[in-house]
Amino acid sequence: MARRSSSVGAVDGEMNEPFDVVIIGGGQAGLAMGYYLRQQGLRFVIFERGDSIAPAWRERWDSLTIFTPRRYSALPGLPFPGDPDGYPSRNEVIAYLERYAETFELPIDLDSEVRRLSHAGRLVLEINGRMVTADQVVVATGPFQTPLVPKLAQDLDRDVWRVHSTGYRQPGDVPEGTVLVVGGGNTGFQIAKELSSTHKVVLSVGSKQKPLPQRFAGHDLFWWLTKTHLLFTNVESRLGSKLQYRDTLIGSSPRELRRSGVELKPRATSASGRTVSFGDGSELEVDAVIWATGYRPDYSWIDAPVLDADARLVHRRGVTAVPGLYFLGLTWQWTRGSALIGWVKDDAAFLVERIAAVQEGKRQAVSEFAPESAGAGAAARKEG
């Protein structure tokens, strides 16, 4: 069960006995890892910077329905309740993750933001002024870290209502008038469609994505992806290396959006006052803007060599070159399913095998050293 940060960690800033493993992030990736670590009997804790678990889901809009059926939306050890062929809502996912943490009694410390993670022989975490050490650390903060907003947003008048998709909740919160949704991914398409029943909506699509139907020939898309093994194609294969750069729309399409009355525009290129300009030379006067422009990673708090010259994370299936430091829940960490709730368990299971092997190696090293130490001490006492 989740608890406040005062219950775990060092007292008065002093380092306590190290954890076997620390997990950073109390979302689906962190919970899945916690499940497997619990099975291994390791001493671990999950640090979550928010005041509740699954913060990324709580930042999504109220009517969100995920595109994976319930049968494909469960974490290890606990089926997702309800119609297995139905699609769970945002609130259902949050309730499921809360129940998951309680069912397996996962040790979660809320309000515990890791402000710095460093490596100097042992991994050290600075958390709200405390120093906590760990043999191994799993960064399970996922792909939704820092909201990305284009620079052109700075050139809009202050009286233009604007928000990133993480701040959008429902159509009633958006002022009357013309709403521009910027971003042609699943989020942008879904928000634009919802707003079309109450507002004049224009969707700006920077790059085209391939539309895929939610259901085909009587089965859900993910049924087909599983049966054909496309969902398990890894990033190091020839096909996977291509697929990772191809974004898809699931259950949405430009044609469907136009039928709902949404006007489509190309990439937004600039803004001035209340006017936004687009790649085709057209302009639009807006009353509100919703930035469905995704996120960018933020690893500035990690003081360890995990980034390349272009500030990209370097890893192989979540394993970094820093001993004991891993990542989980990344987009295309290994397969298309790596960042999805129903498939994050595959990477978690892979990492926990490595983590357990490292801990076992340390235990064996300690047990081999202990008898020699004890014998040497006894001999010294006898000689004295």
C-alpha positions, -999 to +999 in steps of 0.1 A: +000+000+000+012+035-008+026+055+020+042+089+026+079+094+022+086+097+059+081+059+064+111+048+043+147+061+039+173+078+060+167+098+091+181+133+094+199+131+061+221+101+071+223+071+047+205+041+059+210+004+051+210+001+013+180-013-005+186-042-028+166-023-055+150+011-058+124+017-084+118+053-095+082+058-107+049+045-094+032+039-127+025+007-146+062+000-153+072+005-116+043-017-104+051-045-127+087-045-116+076-044-080+055-075-086+085-095-098+108-082-072+083-092-045+085-127-059+123-127-056+121-117-020+144-087-025+144-056-003+130-028-025+110+004-025+091+024-052+096+061-050+069+082-066+072+119-068+034+125-070+009+123-042-007+092-057+003+063-080-001+063-118+003+101-121+006+100-159-029+084-162-044+111-139-031+138-162-051+124-192-085+138-202-116+126-185-132+107-214-100+088-225-106+052-234-074+032-242-072+013-274-061-021-259-089-043-248-091-054-211-077-088-219-045-070-231-044-043-204-034-063-173-002-063-154+013-097-143-007-116-116-040-097-118-065-098-146-082-065-156-118-067-145-148-064-168-156-074-204-123-088-218-132-075-253-142-040-240-119-010-238-112+004-203-116+041-195-090+063-178-107+060-144-108+022-148-071+021-154-064+042-124-086+021-102-070-011-115-034+002-108-045+013-072-060-022-066-028-038-081-005-020-056-028-029-027-032-066-038+005-072-038+013-049-009+039-030-029+061-006-008+054+027-025+066+060-010+046+089-023+057+126-025+093+113-030+109+130-059+143+117-068+162+150-074+196+133-082+208+099-090+246+094-090+269+064-092+301+062-072+307+026-065+271+024-052+240+041-066+230+071-044+196+088-046+188+123-032+151+124-022+137+154-005+169+161+013+176+125+022+203+103+008+192+067+000+216+040-014+208+010-034+226-019-050+205-015-082+181+011-095+153+008-121+142+041-136+105+034-145+094+069-152+082+059-187+079+079-219+056+107-206+080+130-187+082+166-197+054+180-219+067+194-252+053+227-264+065+243-297+084+276-295+057+293-315+035+292-285+055+321-271+042+343-299+005+339-291-013+367-273-017+361-236-055+361-239-054+331-262-064+301-240-038+274-243-029+241-226-008+210-232-029+178-236-019+169-200-039+199-188-070+192-209-099+175-191-132+181-209-148+203-236-166+224-210-132+238-198-124+252-233-137+287-241-161+292-270-147+300-304-122+284-327-100+257-311-068+247-327-055+212-317-018+209-327-005+173-331-016+145-354-011+115-331-037+095-314-041+121-286-046+150-311-072+131-331-092+119-301-093+154-284-102+171-317-131+146-323-144+151-287-143+189-291-160+188-325-195+184-309-192+217-290-166+238-308-153+248-342-121+226-343-091+227-365-064+200-363-028+207-373-010+176-385+027+179-388+035+144-402+010+119-415+005+086-397-009+054-410-045+048-398-053+014-385-088+002-377-096-007-341-113-039-352-109-059-384-126-091-395-143-096-362-112-092-341-094-063-323-062-050-338-041-062-309-055-097-314-041-096-350-008-081-338-004-108-313-014-137-336+010-125-363+037-119-337+042-083-351+038-070-315+068-091-305+091-079-333+121-065-314+139-033-322+171-050-333+154-070-361+153-056-396+115-051-394+116-037-359+143-011-368+119+003-394+086+000-375+099+020-345+099+052-366+065+046-381+037+061-360+002+048-364-033+060-357-055+034-340-092+037-344-090+072-359-085+086-394-085+120-412-117+109-432-136+102-400-125+134-384-136+155-414-170+138-411-172+151-376-167+187-389-130+190-380-109+209-405-074+196-411-043+218-416-007+210-422+021+217-397+018+250-377+049+270-385+045+303-367+022+325-346+016+362-341-010+375-317-041+354-323-031+342-357-014+309-364+003+302-398+006+268-414+029+250-439+006+256-468+007+294-463-028+295-448-036+313-415-062+309-387-074+332-360-078+311-328-094+315-295-079+284-279-050+261-286-044+226-272-009+213-277-011+175-283+026+176-292+039+148-270+067+148-245+105+150-243+127+129-220+144+146-190+174+128-175+191+159-162+188+146-127+209+115-135+246+121-128+259+090-146+271+083-182+238+070-197+234+095-226+253+098-259+266+129-276+231+137-288+216+133-253+199+101-262+196+073-237+220+044-244+208+010-234+200-025-246+166-036-235+168-012-205+203-023-194+228+005-193+266+005-191+264+018-155+265-013-132+231-018-116+212+009-135+182+000-156+153+016-175+118+003-179+087+014-198+103+032-227+087+034-261+102+007-282+125-003-254+125-038-270+091-041-289+061-020-298+045-032-266+073-020-242+054+012-232+019-004-232+003-015-200-004-050-211+032-058-224+055-039-201+057-071-180+079-087-207+107-062-202+102-062-165+106-100-163+137-097-184+153-071-161+144-089-129+162-120-140+194-099-144+187-080-111+182-113-092+214-128-107+234-098-096+220-099-061+227-137-059+263-131-070+267-105-042+253-129-016+276-157-027+306-133-025+296-123+010+291-159+022+325-169+007+342-141+024+325-144+058+341-177+069+376-165+061+369-133+080+356-152+110+385-177+110+411-149+108+395-132+137+395-164+158+432-170+150+441-135+160+423-139+193+441-172+200+475-156+192+467-127+215 
